[in-house]
């Protein structure tokens, strides 16, 4: 699958490891991909990377052109500025600004590229075009439903990767089979912004059923719901009502129930072609690209509606 939108910025460096160490120390970056003379580094806050390219001769970014990273709080900002001053890297600042840049300081990386540290930035507000933002923007949630026995890895794994690269949360039932395969591929994809959510099946006393959650679930949601189909006591209702979009892979009675509930609740759903005969009213797919295009069209519409009502 391919990405869409701004994905990376590349700069020239003379010593790859020295630059990796600098950006780890001052920006919290870590290597997500490396090959001879090239390193992709990311702070994993979003699907975006800084690419370090080793060159014999470096044309540094600056003096004003720069990379900017926002600190979590003033204490972190002050500590990093003090470190830069002690290391002889502080070039300018700290300075205050009434705009979205907040309070900032320019420091030099090992090759003289300009790196900005800041605190109190309001870039999200400026980009959204609003004076105030009620809270952090909610990432879309894509629910993937499928067999609890067979992984169907040829479908589930590339789907998990594609959802991660799209910057969305993944929601499954948190068990084995398709749920584990999709979550495994999702969590092994870096960088990514979303989390692997699992809505877990449990007994009425709150005890989780065996094999729940699988080891790839990052946000487990325990339930007291033990039923497995369309019954009132089934977590399948939560799965389909929580997801912005539902993607149904091959499965059996549980997956069939989730499709039925999605249609009952009028939730956006696309089903694998193996379900075409059983659910002719639902759009179906044979390739992963179709599911991502479908999900993106639904999510774009939901976000436009949310923005217009804010």
C-alpha positions, 0 to 999 in steps of 0.5 A: 500500500502507498501513503498519501500526504506529507510523509518525510523530510530529508537532510544531508549529514556527514556522519550517520550515527552521530546524527542519529544520536543527536536527534535521539537526544534532542528530539526523541527520534529512533531509527525505523529503517536503515540501509547503507548511507540512509536512516529513516528516523521518527518520534512515532507521534505520527506517520512521518519520518526524518530521512538522514542521507550521508553525503561527503559534502553537506549543504546544511538546512538554515540559517532560518530554514529548519526542522521543528519539534514541540516539547511536551512541557516547559520543563522538557523544553528548558532542560533541552535548551540548557543541554544545548547551551552546555553542548555549545549548540544553542544558536538563538533563543529562547524567544517568545512568539504570539503566533502558533510557534510558541516559545522556541530556540534554534540549535545546530545539529552536528552538520549545522542543520537548524533544529528548532525546539519549542513549547506551547505551539498551537499549530493544530489550531492554525491548521484547523482554522479555529480559535479553539480546539475542544480536545485532541482530534480523534483518530478514526477507528477501523474494525476488522472482523473475521475468523477466530481460528484461521488467520487468513494471513494473505488478507489480514496482514496486508490489511493491518499494515495498510490501516497502520499506514493510513494513521487509523486505530485498528479494532478487533475482538482481541482473539486469535485467527484473523484478529491476531494476524491483523493486529500483529501486522498492524503493531509491527508497522512503524511509524504509526499513529493508531493503536490496536484495540481489542474488545474482549469476550468475558464471562458475566463475572468479568473473567476473560475467556481463554486466549483473550486478549492476544499478545498484539492488543495494545488497548484491551477493553474487557467486557462481561459479554460471553455470547458470540453472535447477535444476542443482547449479551454479545460484544459484537454490538460494541465492535460494530457500533464503535468502529467508524468503518467495518471490514469483514474478512472470511469467518464463520458464525461470529463474523456473520453475526457482526455483518448482520449487526452492521447492516442492522445498525446501518454501519458502513461495512465492506465484506470479503467476496466470500460473503457476497452470496450471503450478503448481496446488499453489502459492498464486497472486496477482493483486494486490500486497496479496495477496503482502504479506498472505501474506508477513506471515503467514509472517514473523510465524510465523517470528519467533514460532518464533524468539522462542520458541526464543531 
